[in-house]
Amino acid sequence: MTVGYPVGTADVNNKAGSLVVTLWTTLEQIKQFKAWLDDAGTTDAFLNGLSGGGANGITGSASSGDVKTLRDSFADLAGAAGLYGVAHGTVTPGGASNYFFNAKHLSGVTFAG
């Protein structure tokens, strides 16, 4: 009897390829979002003035601390010395770095460690 999904060469190859494409695509999206955050029109005042729209129970506007966490998170992920650069071989880390130190605060309880 076979229970669950079968596992064959094609399954392993498809999963491996899918994970790489997902990671690559996500890093590109992070880089693009960082570029939007860095745009002259995306000021702290603009971000502070946005309302939550009720998503995730947030109905008020962002605070200065929220904007700092957002900017710091995407600097870690796609800034000059961020994870994007390390992943693409354009940055050599100078030592141990937790690129998710700030970003984990954006994901709620999902990444508490």
C-alpha positions as CSV (number, residue, x, y, z in Angstrom):
1,M,0.0,0.0,0.0
2,T,1.2,3.5,-0.8
3,V,0.0,6.3,1.4
4,G,0.4,10.0,0.6
5,Y,2.1,11.5,-2.3
6,P,4.5,9.4,-4.3
7,V,8.1,10.4,-4.4
8,G,10.1,9.9,-7.6
9,T,12.9,11.7,-9.4
10,A,10.5,14.1,-11.2
11,D,8.9,15.0,-7.8
12,V,12.3,15.8,-6.2
13,N,13.5,17.7,-9.3
14,N,10.3,19.7,-9.5
15,K,10.3,20.6,-5.8
16,A,14.0,21.6,-5.9
17,G,13.5,23.8,-9.0
18,S,10.3,25.3,-7.6
19,L,12.0,26.3,-4.3
20,V,14.9,28.0,-6.1
21,V,12.6,29.9,-8.4
22,T,10.4,30.9,-5.5
23,L,13.4,32.2,-3.5
24,W,14.8,34.0,-6.5
25,T,11.5,35.6,-7.3
26,T,10.9,36.6,-3.7
27,L,14.4,38.2,-3.4
28,E,13.6,40.2,-6.6
29,Q,10.3,41.4,-5.2
30,I,12.1,42.4,-1.9
31,K,14.6,44.4,-4.0
32,Q,11.8,46.1,-5.9
33,F,9.9,46.9,-2.6
34,K,13.1,48.3,-1.1
35,A,13.5,50.5,-4.2
36,W,9.9,51.8,-3.7
37,L,10.7,52.5,0.0
38,D,13.8,54.4,-1.1
39,D,11.9,56.5,-3.7
40,A,11.7,60.2,-2.9
41,G,7.9,60.0,-2.8
42,T,7.8,57.3,-0.2
43,T,8.7,59.6,2.7
44,D,8.3,58.8,6.4
45,A,5.4,61.3,6.5
46,F,3.7,59.4,3.6
47,L,4.1,56.1,5.3
48,N,3.0,57.4,8.7
49,G,-0.1,58.8,7.1
50,L,-1.3,55.5,5.7
51,S,-4.2,53.8,7.4
52,G,-4.3,50.1,8.1
53,G,-7.6,49.6,6.3
54,G,-8.6,47.0,8.9
55,A,-6.2,44.3,7.7
56,N,-4.9,42.1,10.5
57,G,-6.9,44.1,13.0
58,I,-4.9,47.3,12.3
59,T,-7.1,50.3,11.8
60,G,-4.9,53.2,12.8
61,S,-1.9,54.8,11.0
62,A,1.7,53.6,11.2
63,S,3.9,55.0,13.9
64,S,7.5,56.3,13.4
65,G,8.7,53.1,15.1
66,D,6.8,51.0,12.6
67,V,8.3,52.9,9.7
68,K,11.8,52.5,11.1
69,T,11.3,48.8,11.5
70,L,10.0,48.6,7.9
71,R,12.9,50.5,6.5
72,D,15.5,48.6,8.7
73,S,14.0,45.3,7.7
74,F,14.3,45.9,4.0
75,A,17.8,47.4,4.4
76,D,18.8,44.1,5.9
77,L,17.2,42.1,3.1
78,A,18.0,44.2,0.1
79,G,20.2,47.1,1.2
80,A,23.8,47.6,0.1
81,A,25.1,44.9,2.4
82,G,21.8,42.9,2.6
83,L,20.8,39.4,1.9
84,Y,20.0,40.1,-1.7
85,G,23.6,41.1,-2.4
86,V,25.0,38.1,-0.5
87,A,22.7,35.7,-2.4
88,H,23.9,37.2,-5.7
89,G,27.6,37.2,-4.8
90,T,28.0,41.0,-4.9
91,V,28.5,41.3,-1.1
92,T,30.8,39.4,1.1
93,P,29.5,39.5,4.7
94,G,32.1,40.8,7.2
95,G,30.9,38.3,9.8
96,A,27.8,36.7,11.2
97,S,24.7,38.6,10.3
98,N,21.0,37.9,11.1
99,Y,19.3,39.3,8.0
100,F,16.0,38.6,9.6
101,F,16.7,40.5,12.8
102,N,14.4,43.3,11.9
103,A,12.2,41.6,9.3
104,K,11.0,38.9,11.8
105,H,9.0,41.7,13.4
106,L,7.0,42.1,10.2
107,S,5.8,38.5,10.2
108,G,4.0,38.4,13.5
109,V,4.6,35.3,15.5
110,T,5.6,33.3,12.4
111,F,9.4,33.7,12.9
112,A,9.9,34.2,16.6
113,G,13.4,32.7,16.6
